[in-house]
Amino acid sequence: MSLIDRVHGSYVHDRRVRVLTSHLAALVPQGGRVLDVGCGDGLLAMKLGQARPDLEVTGIDVLVRPDTHVPVAPFDGHVIPYPDHGFATVMFVDVLHHTDDPMVLLREAARVASRSVVIKDHTRDGWLAYSTLRFMDGVGNARHGVRLPHNYWERRRWHDAISALGLTVGEWRPRLRLYPPPASLLFDRTLHFAARLDVR
């Protein structure tokens, strides 16, 4: 394990899980089944379920790991294998920028969700945003063999997509404070957001 990997694990990962759990627990509506798309090992889904015992959280991923923290089913990365309105909330945490076309999964989420779609992702706005996001993606994901198409959208494009899907922004959180100082000055800025999109 490289020095960067060790620093990322101790300095970033645990804080990220804790902070994201707090944001997601506040964004997901009360009660119901939650589907975490691209959930990996399911750690964040498990933490959300612990913070919000009113929720039933399961996951799907293109690669199901041998040991996961929540039940995880396989899917092809394009079609969510559940019926229309099968879950109250569909959730994506740093997943959509790893796809060639985020609209494919966003459409599927809008179909499967009966109440909301919750997203944590990036906005490619501001000074050196693209370069910074590429660096963060490489450090956090390259060693796991995750696809890195670097498909980061500007905030305006996110809102255009949300409108095209017939969803409405219930809440948009542009400053998540994922990183401790002084790293926050470079890696937080307005590069991350978490949002709840309501199904009409």
MDTraj code that builds the backbone (N, CA, C; nanometers):
import mdtraj as md
import numpy as np

residues = "MET SER LEU ILE ASP ARG VAL HIS GLY SER TYR VAL HIS ASP ARG ARG VAL ARG VAL LEU THR SER HIS LEU ALA ALA LEU VAL PRO GLN GLY GLY ARG VAL LEU ASP VAL GLY CYS GLY ASP GLY LEU LEU ALA MET LYS LEU GLY GLN ALA ARG PRO ASP LEU GLU VAL THR GLY ILE ASP VAL LEU VAL ARG PRO ASP THR HIS VAL PRO VAL ALA PRO PHE ASP GLY HIS VAL ILE PRO TYR PRO ASP HIS GLY PHE ALA THR VAL MET PHE VAL ASP VAL LEU HIS HIS THR ASP ASP PRO MET VAL LEU LEU ARG GLU ALA ALA ARG VAL ALA SER ARG SER VAL VAL ILE LYS ASP HIS THR ARG ASP GLY TRP LEU ALA TYR SER THR LEU ARG PHE MET ASP GLY VAL GLY ASN ALA ARG HIS GLY VAL ARG LEU PRO HIS ASN TYR TRP GLU ARG ARG ARG TRP HIS ASP ALA ILE SER ALA LEU GLY LEU THR VAL GLY GLU TRP ARG PRO ARG LEU ARG LEU TYR PRO PRO PRO ALA SER LEU LEU PHE ASP ARG THR LEU HIS PHE ALA ALA ARG LEU ASP VAL ARG".split()
xyz = np.array([
    [0.0850, -0.1184, 0.0000],
    [0.0000, 0.0000, 0.0000],
    [0.0890, 0.1239, 0.0000],
    [0.0626, 0.2161, -0.0904],
    [0.1448, 0.3363, -0.1026],
    [0.1168, 0.4332, 0.0114],
    [0.2050, 0.5319, 0.0250],
    [0.1869, 0.6342, 0.1267],
    [0.0566, 0.7103, 0.1041],
    [0.0277, 0.7418, -0.0223],
    [-0.0967, 0.8146, -0.0541],
    [-0.2178, 0.7326, -0.0116],
    [-0.2143, 0.6022, -0.0380],
    [-0.3257, 0.5156, 0.0006],
    [-0.3442, 0.5133, 0.1522],
    [-0.2327, 0.5063, 0.2263],
    [-0.2414, 0.5032, 0.3720],
    [-0.2961, 0.6345, 0.4271],
    [-0.2477, 0.7453, 0.3716],
    [-0.2952, 0.8768, 0.4167],
    [-0.4431, 0.8927, 0.3847],
    [-0.4832, 0.8500, 0.2635],
    [-0.6240, 0.8611, 0.2246],
    [-0.7114, 0.7797, 0.3194],
    [-0.6677, 0.6597, 0.3524],
    [-0.7470, 0.5745, 0.4393],
    [-0.7650, 0.6322, 0.5780],
    [-0.6570, 0.6847, 0.6349],
    [-0.6647, 0.7328, 0.7731],
    [-0.7160, 0.8758, 0.7829],
    [-0.6856, 0.9576, 0.6834],
    [-0.7142, 1.1010, 0.6911],
    [-0.8488, 1.1369, 0.6292],
    [-0.8903, 1.0604, 0.5290],
    [-1.0081, 1.0986, 0.4505],
    [-1.1255, 1.0018, 0.4688],
    [-1.1003, 0.8716, 0.4553],
    [-1.2095, 0.7747, 0.4431],
    [-1.3054, 0.7763, 0.5622],
    [-1.2519, 0.7664, 0.6830],
    [-1.3398, 0.7583, 0.8002],
    [-1.4233, 0.8846, 0.8161],
    [-1.3601, 1.0001, 0.7952],
    [-1.4347, 1.1261, 0.8049],
    [-1.5413, 1.1321, 0.6963],
    [-1.5067, 1.0888, 0.5742],
    [-1.6023, 1.0921, 0.4635],
    [-1.7262, 1.0098, 0.4959],
    [-1.7055, 0.8894, 0.5485],
    [-1.8184, 0.8028, 0.5826],
    [-1.9061, 0.8699, 0.6888],
    [-1.8438, 0.9261, 0.7904],
    [-1.9183, 0.9907, 0.8989],
    [-1.9973, 1.1127, 0.8491],
    [-1.9316, 1.1980, 0.7707],
    [-1.9968, 1.3203, 0.7227],
    [-2.1069, 1.2876, 0.6224],
    [-2.0796, 1.1956, 0.5304],
    [-2.1813, 1.1595, 0.4316],
    [-2.3010, 1.0914, 0.4975],
    [-2.2771, 1.0078, 0.5953],
    [-2.3886, 0.9450, 0.6670],
    [-2.4795, 1.0511, 0.7263],
    [-2.4202, 1.1548, 0.7843],
    [-2.4991, 1.2632, 0.8429],
    [-2.5827, 1.3347, 0.7379],
    [-2.5220, 1.3669, 0.6229],
    [-2.5963, 1.4355, 0.5164],
    [-2.7083, 1.3471, 0.4616],
    [-2.6765, 1.2215, 0.4335],
    [-2.7769, 1.1314, 0.3762],
    [-2.8914, 1.1066, 0.4733],
    [-2.8592, 1.0916, 0.6001],
    [-2.9638, 1.0689, 0.7005],
    [-3.0595, 1.1869, 0.7076],
    [-3.0088, 1.3060, 0.6804],
    [-3.0943, 1.4251, 0.6818],
    [-3.1736, 1.4407, 0.5531],
    [-3.1229, 1.3866, 0.4426],
    [-3.1874, 1.4072, 0.3125],
    [-3.2941, 1.3026, 0.2790],
    [-3.2725, 1.1783, 0.3197],
    [-3.3663, 1.0714, 0.2825],
    [-3.4973, 1.0897, 0.3598],
    [-3.6115, 1.0890, 0.2892],
    [-3.7409, 1.1061, 0.3568],
    [-3.7696, 0.9954, 0.4581],
    [-3.8622, 1.0222, 0.5441],
    [-3.8960, 0.9310, 0.6533],
    [-3.9549, 0.8010, 0.6003],
    [-3.9032, 0.6904, 0.6516],
    [-3.9624, 0.5590, 0.6255],
    [-3.9409, 0.5081, 0.4848],
    [-3.9616, 0.3791, 0.4677],
    [-3.9593, 0.3187, 0.3354],
    [-3.8303, 0.2471, 0.3019],
    [-3.8302, 0.1863, 0.1842],
    [-3.7149, 0.1114, 0.1346],
    [-3.6251, 0.2035, 0.0537],
    [-3.4937, 0.1885, 0.0757],
    [-3.3935, 0.2695, 0.0062],
    [-3.3030, 0.1753, -0.0731],
    [-3.2812, 0.2097, -0.2005],
    [-3.1910, 0.1334, -0.2860],
    [-3.0657, 0.2157, -0.3109],
    [-2.9513, 0.1637, -0.2686],
    [-2.8220, 0.2285, -0.2890],
    [-2.7599, 0.1696, -0.4152],
    [-2.7575, 0.2480, -0.5223],
    [-2.7074, 0.2016, -0.6520],
    [-2.5568, 0.2258, -0.6586],
    [-2.4812, 0.1178, -0.6872],
    [-2.3363, 0.1284, -0.6888],
    [-2.2797, 0.1368, -0.5486],
    [-2.3296, 0.0518, -0.4610],
    [-2.3038, 0.0644, -0.3172],
    [-2.1690, 0.0098, -0.2725],
    [-2.0949, -0.0576, -0.3606],
    [-1.9661, -0.1142, -0.3194],
    [-1.9828, -0.2181, -0.2109],
    [-1.9097, -0.1992, -0.1003],
    [-1.9188, -0.2970, 0.0083],
    [-2.0389, -0.2728, 0.0998],
    [-2.1164, -0.1671, 0.0732],
    [-2.2375, -0.1411, 0.1498],
    [-2.2146, -0.0753, 0.2841],
    [-2.0911, -0.0291, 0.3110],
    [-2.0630, 0.0318, 0.4405],
    [-2.1477, 0.1559, 0.4646],
    [-2.1542, 0.2430, 0.3649],
    [-2.2317, 0.3656, 0.3821],
    [-2.3805, 0.3353, 0.3969],
    [-2.4294, 0.2376, 0.3221],
    [-2.5698, 0.1967, 0.3339],
    [-2.5985, 0.1441, 0.4743],
    [-2.5048, 0.0659, 0.5284],
    [-2.5225, 0.0137, 0.6634],
    [-2.5254, 0.1277, 0.7656],
    [-2.4333, 0.2227, 0.7511],
    [-2.4271, 0.3359, 0.8439],
    [-2.5553, 0.4191, 0.8361],
    [-2.6086, 0.4348, 0.7152],
    [-2.7352, 0.5078, 0.6997],
    [-2.8469, 0.4338, 0.7726],
    [-2.8528, 0.3025, 0.7575],
    [-2.9552, 0.2238, 0.8263],
    [-2.9433, 0.2321, 0.9773],
    [-2.8198, 0.2389, 1.0264],
    [-2.8003, 0.2527, 1.1707],
    [-2.8448, 0.3895, 1.2199],
    [-2.8150, 0.4925, 1.1411],
    [-2.8541, 0.6286, 1.1799],
    [-3.0046, 0.6502, 1.1650],
    [-3.0657, 0.5757, 1.0711],
    [-3.2080, 0.5909, 1.0429],
    [-3.2754, 0.4541, 1.0462],
    [-3.3059, 0.4012, 1.1657],
    [-3.3658, 0.2677, 1.1746],
    [-3.5043, 0.2570, 1.1113],
    [-3.5640, 0.3704, 1.0727],
    [-3.6918, 0.3665, 1.0031],
    [-3.6768, 0.3240, 0.8575],
    [-3.5519, 0.3145, 0.8086],
    [-3.5268, 0.2820, 0.6687],
    [-3.4821, 0.1368, 0.6536],
    [-3.5175, 0.0775, 0.5401],
    [-3.4675, -0.0542, 0.5008],
    [-3.3781, -0.0339, 0.3798],
    [-3.2461, -0.0467, 0.3986],
    [-3.1500, -0.0112, 0.2947],
    [-3.0872, -0.1364, 0.2352],
    [-3.0956, -0.1488, 0.1027],
    [-3.0289, -0.2560, 0.0295],
    [-2.9508, -0.1926, -0.0848],
    [-2.8691, -0.2748, -0.1525],
    [-2.7852, -0.2198, -0.2576],
    [-2.7799, -0.3048, -0.3816],
    [-2.7317, -0.2427, -0.4894],
    [-2.6974, -0.3136, -0.6121],
    [-2.5632, -0.2598, -0.6612],
    [-2.4911, -0.3444, -0.7330],
    [-2.3624, -0.3025, -0.7877],
    [-2.3289, -0.3901, -0.9071],
    [-2.2447, -0.3397, -0.9948],
    [-2.2032, -0.4178, -1.1111],
    [-2.1070, -0.5292, -1.0703],
    [-2.0381, -0.5100, -0.9573],
    [-1.9485, -0.6120, -0.9051],
    [-1.9823, -0.6356, -0.7591],
    [-2.0430, -0.7501, -0.7295],
    [-2.0818, -0.7808, -0.5921],
    [-1.9627, -0.8432, -0.5205],
    [-1.9214, -0.7788, -0.4139],
    [-1.8063, -0.8259, -0.3376],
    [-1.8456, -0.9455, -0.2506],
    [-1.7463, -1.0278, -0.2143],
    [-1.7774, -1.1481, -0.1344],
    [-1.8403, -1.1156, 0.0006],
    [-1.7957, -1.0077, 0.0638],
    [-1.8475, -0.9698, 0.1954],
    [-1.9000, -0.8274, 0.1877],
    [-2.0283, -0.8100, 0.2169],
    [-2.0892, -0.6776, 0.2143],
    [-2.1645, -0.6524, 0.3446],
    [-2.1809, -0.5257, 0.3764],
    [-2.2448, -0.4861, 0.5022],
    [-2.3980, -0.4875, 0.4948],
    [-2.4511, -0.4846, 0.3739],
    [-2.5960, -0.4943, 0.3507],
    [-2.6174, -0.5906, 0.2347],
    [-2.7393, -0.6405, 0.2159],
    [-2.7643, -0.7245, 0.0983],
    [-2.7377, -0.6474, -0.0311],
    [-2.6624, -0.7083, -0.1222],
    [-2.6270, -0.6447, -0.2495],
    [-2.6588, -0.7410, -0.3629],
    [-2.7346, -0.6931, -0.4613],
    [-2.7687, -0.7724, -0.5789],
    [-2.6897, -0.7206, -0.6992],
    [-2.6612, -0.8078, -0.7950],
    [-2.5892, -0.7623, -0.9145],
    [-2.6817, -0.6910, -1.0118],
    [-2.6248, -0.5977, -1.0892],
    [-2.6981, -0.5392, -1.2018],
    [-2.5985, -0.5004, -1.3097],
    [-2.6508, -0.4703, -1.4287],
    [-2.5631, -0.4510, -1.5450],
    [-2.5085, -0.3104, -1.5604],
    [-2.5386, -0.2202, -1.4668],
    [-2.4896, -0.0833, -1.4747],
    [-2.5765, 0.0082, -1.5584],
    [-2.6839, -0.0451, -1.6158],
    [-2.7706, 0.0359, -1.7017],
    [-2.9172, 0.0299, -1.6597],
    [-2.9652, -0.0911, -1.6324],
    [-3.1061, -0.1105, -1.5973],
    [-3.1150, -0.1514, -1.4506],
    [-3.1881, -0.0737, -1.3719],
    [-3.2101, -0.1096, -1.2318],
    [-3.3147, -0.2210, -1.2290],
    [-3.2786, -0.3390, -1.1765],
    [-3.3648, -0.4571, -1.1920],
    [-3.4801, -0.4642, -1.0918],
    [-3.5585, -0.3578, -1.0857],
    [-3.6741, -0.3521, -0.9965],
    [-3.7877, -0.2809, -1.0688],
    [-3.9117, -0.3068, -1.0251],
    [-4.0273, -0.2481, -1.0946],
    [-4.0418, -0.0992, -1.0678],
    [-4.1281, -0.0361, -1.1462],
    [-4.1600, 0.1049, -1.1271],
    [-4.2045, 0.1290, -0.9830],
    [-4.1516, 0.2339, -0.9234],
    [-4.1880, 0.2758, -0.7864],
    [-4.1641, 0.1647, -0.6840],
    [-4.0637, 0.0811, -0.7091],
    [-4.0360, -0.0316, -0.6197],
    [-3.9678, 0.0078, -0.4899],
    [-3.9075, 0.1271, -0.4855],
    [-3.8417, 0.1770, -0.3656],
    [-3.8885, 0.3192, -0.3383],
    [-3.8936, 0.3551, -0.2114],
    [-3.9288, 0.4936, -0.1779],
    [-3.8202, 0.5889, -0.2271],
    [-3.6941, 0.5501, -0.2063],
    [-3.5808, 0.6356, -0.2429],
    [-3.4744, 0.5540, -0.3141],
    [-3.4209, 0.6112, -0.4206],
    [-3.3047, 0.5553, -0.4891],
    [-3.1882, 0.6502, -0.4641],
    [-3.0732, 0.5949, -0.4299],
    [-2.9602, 0.6748, -0.3855],
    [-2.8356, 0.6439, -0.4694],
    [-2.7630, 0.7508, -0.5064],
    [-2.6344, 0.7380, -0.5746],
    [-2.5305, 0.8160, -0.4942],
    [-2.4264, 0.7513, -0.4498],
    [-2.3198, 0.8210, -0.3784],
    [-2.1898, 0.8064, -0.4580],
    [-2.1499, 0.9155, -0.5240],
    [-2.0282, 0.9183, -0.6060],
    [-2.0263, 0.8041, -0.7065],
    [-2.1379, 0.7888, -0.7755],
    [-2.1524, 0.6822, -0.8746],
    [-2.1676, 0.7389, -1.0152],
    [-2.2482, 0.8413, -1.0315],
    [-2.2888, 0.8852, -1.1646],
    [-2.1737, 0.9380, -1.2488],
    [-2.0734, 0.9980, -1.1879],
    [-1.9598, 1.0476, -1.2676],
    [-1.8703, 0.9337, -1.3163],
    [-1.8978, 0.8116, -1.2713],
    [-1.8238, 0.6955, -1.3214],
    [-1.8935, 0.6313, -1.4415],
    [-2.0056, 0.6858, -1.4846],
    [-2.0786, 0.6315, -1.5988],
    [-2.0513, 0.7145, -1.7232],
    [-2.0705, 0.6531, -1.8393],
    [-2.0524, 0.7273, -1.9644],
    [-2.1638, 0.8279, -1.9857],
    [-2.2838, 0.7963, -1.9380],
    [-2.3982, 0.8864, -1.9518],
    [-2.4832, 0.8787, -1.8253],
    [-2.4658, 0.9722, -1.7321],
    [-2.5426, 0.9692, -1.6077],
    [-2.6939, 0.9686, -1.6280],
    [-2.7412, 1.0203, -1.7413],
    [-2.8855, 1.0255, -1.7644],
    [-2.9473, 0.8867, -1.7704],
    [-2.8707, 0.7860, -1.8114],
    [-2.9245, 0.6497, -1.8203],
    [-2.9714, 0.6035, -1.6830],
    [-2.8847, 0.6154, -1.5828],
    [-2.9219, 0.5711, -1.4489],
    [-3.0159, 0.6694, -1.3803],
    [-3.0055, 0.7964, -1.4117],
    [-3.0991, 0.8926, -1.3534],
    [-3.2422, 0.8638, -1.3993],
    [-3.2590, 0.8293, -1.5262],
    [-3.3928, 0.7928, -1.5757],
    [-3.4447, 0.6689, -1.5046],
    [-3.3564, 0.5715, -1.4871],
    [-3.3954, 0.4502, -1.4168],
    [-3.4346, 0.4808, -1.2720],
    [-3.3589, 0.5674, -1.2071],
    [-3.3903, 0.6033, -1.0686],
    [-3.5254, 0.6728, -1.0602],
    [-3.5523, 0.7635, -1.1543],
    [-3.6808, 0.8332, -1.1559],
    [-3.7959, 0.7359, -1.1775],
    [-3.7696, 0.6266, -1.2463],
    [-3.8721, 0.5236, -1.2690],
    [-3.8947, 0.4401, -1.1429],
    [-3.7875, 0.4012, -1.0763],
    [-3.7963, 0.3069, -0.9647],
    [-3.8367, 0.3750, -0.8342],
    [-3.7994, 0.5026, -0.8179],
    [-3.8285, 0.5736, -0.6925],
    [-3.9726, 0.6216, -0.6885],
    [-4.0372, 0.6038, -0.5743],
    [-4.1743, 0.6545, -0.5594],
    [-4.1768, 0.7909, -0.4914],
    [-4.0704, 0.8246, -0.4174],
    [-4.0699, 0.9518, -0.3438],
    [-3.9527, 1.0424, -0.3773],
    [-3.8319, 0.9854, -0.3854],
    [-3.7163, 1.0733, -0.4038],
    [-3.5968, 0.9990, -0.4619],
    [-3.5068, 1.0782, -0.5206],
    [-3.3758, 1.0331, -0.5645],
    [-3.2743, 1.1179, -0.4885],
    [-3.1843, 1.0517, -0.4171],
    [-3.0830, 1.1232, -0.3390],
    [-2.9472, 1.1005, -0.4050],
    [-2.8756, 1.2107, -0.4268],
    [-2.7486, 1.2061, -0.4989],
    [-2.6399, 1.2756, -0.4178],
    [-2.5237, 1.2118, -0.4118],
    [-2.4007, 1.2818, -0.3737],
    [-2.3075, 1.2668, -0.4933],
    [-2.2621, 1.3805, -0.5459],
    [-2.1713, 1.3765, -0.6600],
    [-2.0908, 1.5054, -0.6641],
    [-2.0387, 1.5386, -0.7824],
    [-1.9502, 1.6535, -0.7965],
    [-2.0087, 1.7587, -0.8891],
    [-1.9620, 1.8813, -0.8725],
    [-1.9892, 1.9881, -0.9676],
    [-1.8560, 2.0411, -1.0197],
    [-1.8446, 2.0443, -1.1508],
    [-1.7207, 2.0884, -1.2152],
    [-1.7254, 2.2392, -1.2389],
    [-1.7283, 2.3136, -1.1297],
    [-1.7343, 2.4596, -1.1370],
    [-1.6186, 2.5172, -1.0559],
    [-1.5602, 2.6227, -1.1061],
    [-1.4556, 2.6907, -1.0315],
    [-1.3166, 2.6593, -1.0820],
    [-1.2214, 2.7248, -1.0198],
    [-1.0809, 2.7199, -1.0591],
    [-1.0242, 2.5787, -1.0459],
    [-0.9666, 2.5274, -1.1551],
    [-0.9034, 2.3958, -1.1599],
    [-0.9951, 2.2831, -1.1108],
    [-1.1231, 2.3001, -1.1283],
    [-1.2176, 2.1996, -1.0783],
    [-1.1942, 2.0633, -1.1436],
    [-1.1813, 2.0617, -1.2757],
    [-1.1666, 1.9338, -1.3460],
    [-1.0396, 1.8609, -1.3017],
    [-0.9278, 1.9329, -1.2958],
    [-0.8015, 1.8711, -1.2562],
    [-0.8075, 1.8193, -1.1122],
    [-0.8686, 1.8962, -1.0239],
    [-0.8786, 1.8543, -0.8837],
    [-0.9648, 1.7297, -0.8703],
    [-1.0768, 1.7253, -0.9416],
    [-1.1658, 1.6094, -0.9353],
    [-1.0983, 1.4846, -0.9921],
    [-1.0236, 1.4998, -1.0997],
    [-0.9494, 1.3860, -1.1557],
    [-0.8498, 1.3310, -1.0543],
    [-0.7797, 1.4213, -0.9874],
    [-0.6817, 1.3779, -0.8875],
    [-0.7508, 1.3022, -0.7741],
    [-0.8599, 1.3580, -0.7208],
    [-0.9315, 1.2923, -0.6111],
    [-0.9839, 1.1555, -0.6539],
    [-1.0361, 1.1478, -0.7755],
    [-1.0899, 1.0209, -0.8255],
    [-0.9793, 0.9162, -0.8357],
    [-0.8654, 0.9579, -0.8844],
    [-0.7543, 0.8650, -0.8991],
    [-0.7070, 0.8106, -0.7655],
    [-0.6911, 0.8984, -0.6672],
    [-0.6447, 0.8569, -0.5352],
    [-0.7472, 0.7651, -0.4678],
    [-0.8753, 0.8015, -0.4800],
    [-0.9782, 0.7266, -0.4095],
    [-1.0208, 0.5970, -0.4757],
    [-1.0047, 0.5877, -0.6091],
    [-1.0681, 0.4765, -0.6794],
    [-0.9795, 0.3921, -0.7694],
    [-0.8694, 0.4479, -0.8176],
    [-0.7903, 0.3757, -0.9179],
    [-0.7436, 0.2399, -0.8663],
    [-0.7035, 0.2323, -0.7383],
    [-0.6509, 0.1058, -0.6852],
    [-0.7572, -0.0022, -0.6744],
    [-0.8855, 0.0374, -0.6806],
    [-0.9948, -0.0596, -0.6720],
    [-1.0422, -0.1067, -0.8099],
    [-0.9797, -0.0561, -0.9157],
    [-1.0187, -0.0944, -1.0507],
    [-1.1484, -0.0318, -1.0983],
    [-1.1891, 0.0782, -1.0346],
    [-1.3127, 0.1470, -1.0726],
    [-1.2906, 0.2230, -1.2035],
    [-1.3892, 0.2196, -1.2921],
    [-1.3817, 0.2961, -1.4173],
    [-1.3745, 0.4452, -1.3862],
    [-1.2878, 0.5155, -1.4578],
    [-1.2696, 0.6586, -1.4332],
    [-1.2865, 0.7380, -1.5629],
    [-1.4108, 0.7534, -1.6105],
    [-1.4324, 0.8335, -1.7315],
    [-1.4270, 0.9839, -1.7047],
    [-1.4180, 1.0223, -1.5771],
    [-1.4077, 1.1647, -1.5388],
    [-1.5236, 1.2458, -1.5971],
    [-1.6432, 1.1944, -1.5801],
    [-1.7621, 1.2565, -1.6381],
    [-1.8271, 1.3498, -1.5348],
    [-1.7614, 1.4617, -1.5087],
    [-1.8097, 1.5569, -1.4095],
    [-1.8929, 1.6647, -1.4773],
    [-2.0088, 1.6933, -1.4198],
    [-2.0985, 1.7942, -1.4757],
    [-2.0896, 1.9247, -1.3975],
    [-2.1137, 2.0349, -1.4680],
    [-2.1318, 2.1629, -1.4005],
    [-2.2689, 2.1622, -1.3317],
    [-2.2841, 2.2500, -1.2329],
    [-2.4113, 2.2564, -1.1603],
    [-2.5273, 2.2851, -1.2553],
    [-2.5053, 2.3734, -1.3520],
    [-2.6116, 2.4060, -1.4475],
    [-2.6589, 2.2818, -1.5206],
    [-2.5655, 2.1929, -1.5588],
    [-2.6043, 2.0720, -1.6318],
    [-2.6830, 1.9770, -1.5419],
    [-2.6457, 1.9678, -1.4148],
    [-2.7247, 1.8873, -1.3218],
    [-2.8693, 1.9356, -1.3182],
    [-2.8874, 2.0659, -1.3066],
    [-3.0231, 2.1207, -1.2961],
    [-3.1016, 2.1018, -1.4261],
    [-3.0339, 2.1109, -1.5396],
    [-3.1014, 2.0839, -1.6675],
    [-3.1497, 1.9392, -1.6724],
    [-3.0646, 1.8464, -1.6262],
    [-3.1016, 1.7048, -1.6270],
    [-3.2182, 1.6781, -1.5327],
    [-3.2132, 1.7385, -1.4148],
    [-3.3210, 1.7208, -1.3163],
    [-3.4538, 1.7681, -1.3735],
    [-3.4520, 1.8830, -1.4383],
    [-3.5737, 1.9368, -1.4995],
    [-3.6238, 1.8463, -1.6117],
    [-3.5311, 1.7956, -1.6943],
    [-3.5696, 1.7091, -1.8063],
    [-3.6341, 1.5796, -1.7582],
    [-3.5957, 1.5343, -1.6409],
    [-3.6506, 1.4099, -1.5848],
    [-3.7821, 1.4308, -1.5114],
    [-3.8259, 1.5555, -1.4996],
    [-3.9506, 1.5836, -1.4300],
    [-3.9389, 1.5745, -1.2794],
    [-3.8156, 1.5842, -1.2263],
    [-3.7942, 1.5851, -1.0828],
    [-3.7829, 1.7291, -1.0336],
    [-3.7992, 1.7495, -0.9051],
    [-3.7808, 1.8822, -0.8477],
    [-3.6783, 1.8739, -0.7353],
    [-3.6023, 1.9808, -0.7187],
    [-3.5007, 1.9843, -0.6141],
    [-3.5690, 2.0134, -0.4809],
    [-3.5706, 1.9139, -0.3929],
    [-3.6259, 1.9329, -0.2591],
    [-3.5251, 1.9981, -0.1670],
    [-3.3969, 1.9604, -0.1845],
    [-3.2888, 2.0220, -0.1072],
    [-3.1586, 2.0031, -0.1832],
    [-3.0746, 2.1059, -0.1799],
    [-2.9445, 2.1019, -0.2475],
    [-2.8408, 2.1526, -0.1490],
    [-2.7430, 2.0677, -0.1172],
    [-2.6373, 2.1035, -0.0219],
    [-2.5052, 2.1161, -0.0974],
    [-2.4560, 2.2400, -0.1181],
    [-2.3367, 2.2601, -0.2003],
    [-2.2049, 2.2551, -0.1244],
    [-2.2072, 2.2576, 0.0057],
    [-2.0828, 2.2556, 0.0838],
    [-2.0937, 2.1467, 0.1898],
    [-2.0237, 2.0369, 0.1664],
    [-2.0415, 1.9187, 0.2510],
    [-1.9371, 1.9067, 0.3613],
    [-1.8252, 1.9764, 0.3498],
    [-1.7182, 1.9709, 0.4503],
    [-1.6688, 1.8272, 0.4723],
    [-1.6350, 1.7631, 0.3622],
    [-1.5871, 1.6251, 0.3689],
    [-1.4445, 1.6149, 0.4191],
    [-1.3658, 1.7194, 0.3977],
    [-1.2235, 1.7145, 0.4302],
    [-1.1923, 1.8062, 0.5481],
    [-1.0993, 1.7644, 0.6326],
    [-1.0577, 1.8514, 0.7428],
    [-0.9635, 1.9599, 0.6916],
    [-0.9537, 2.0735, 0.7626],
    [-0.8548, 2.1749, 0.7259],
    [-0.7137, 2.1171, 0.7401],
    [-0.6192, 2.1592, 0.6580],
    [-0.6310, 2.2579, 0.5506],
    [-0.6715, 2.1966, 0.4162],
    [-0.6854, 2.0623, 0.4096],
    [-0.7198, 1.9972, 0.2829],
    [-0.8522, 2.0483, 0.2274],
    [-0.9410, 2.0935, 0.3154],
    [-1.0720, 2.1426, 0.2721],
    [-1.0603, 2.2609, 0.1764],
    [-0.9557, 2.3415, 0.1924],
    [-0.9379, 2.4592, 0.1069],
    [-0.9205, 2.4198, -0.0393],
    [-0.8606, 2.3047, -0.0623],
    [-0.8385, 2.2588, -0.1988],
    [-0.9445, 2.1616, -0.2469],
    [-0.9838, 2.0685, -0.1585],
    [-1.0661, 1.9563, -0.2040],
    [-1.2152, 1.9692, -0.1757],
    [-1.2570, 2.0634, -0.0951],
    [-1.4002, 2.0840, -0.0728],
    [-1.4535, 2.1894, -0.1698],
    [-1.4273, 2.3150, -0.1388],
    [-1.4739, 2.4281, -0.2204],
    [-1.6214, 2.4064, -0.2573],
    [-1.6526, 2.4132, -0.3880],
    [-1.7888, 2.3813, -0.4340],
    [-1.7842, 2.2587, -0.5259],
    [-1.6920, 2.1683, -0.4989],
    [-1.6718, 2.0525, -0.5859],
    [-1.7658, 1.9364, -0.5543],
    [-1.8339, 1.9428, -0.4417],
    [-1.9228, 1.8338, -0.3994],
    [-2.0625, 1.8899, -0.3728],
    [-2.1605, 1.8042, -0.3904],
    [-2.2961, 1.8404, -0.3488],
    [-2.3698, 1.7147, -0.3065],
    [-2.4708, 1.7341, -0.2267],
    [-2.5673, 1.6283, -0.1952],
    [-2.7053, 1.6894, -0.2145],
    [-2.7950, 1.6129, -0.2712],
    [-2.9275, 1.6677, -0.3031],
    [-3.0348, 1.5625, -0.2889],
    [-3.1538, 1.6085, -0.2535],
    [-3.2728, 1.5261, -0.2597],
    [-3.3603, 1.5782, -0.3722],
    [-3.3895, 1.4916, -0.4663],
    [-3.4770, 1.5252, -0.5795],
    [-3.6098, 1.4557, -0.5556],
    [-3.7157, 1.5325, -0.5586],
    [-3.8473, 1.4780, -0.5286],
    [-3.9191, 1.4334, -0.6549],
    [-3.9828, 1.3184, -0.6457],
    [-4.0615, 1.2657, -0.7581],
    [-4.1971, 1.3343, -0.7562],
    [-4.2375, 1.3876, -0.8699],
    [-4.3651, 1.4605, -0.8768],
    [-4.4821, 1.3645, -0.8813],
])
top = md.Topology()
chain = top.add_chain()
for i, resn in enumerate(residues, 1):
    res = top.add_residue(resn, chain, resSeq=i)
    for name in ("N", "CA", "C"):
        top.add_atom(name, md.element.get_by_symbol(name[0]), res)
traj = md.Trajectory(xyz[None], top)
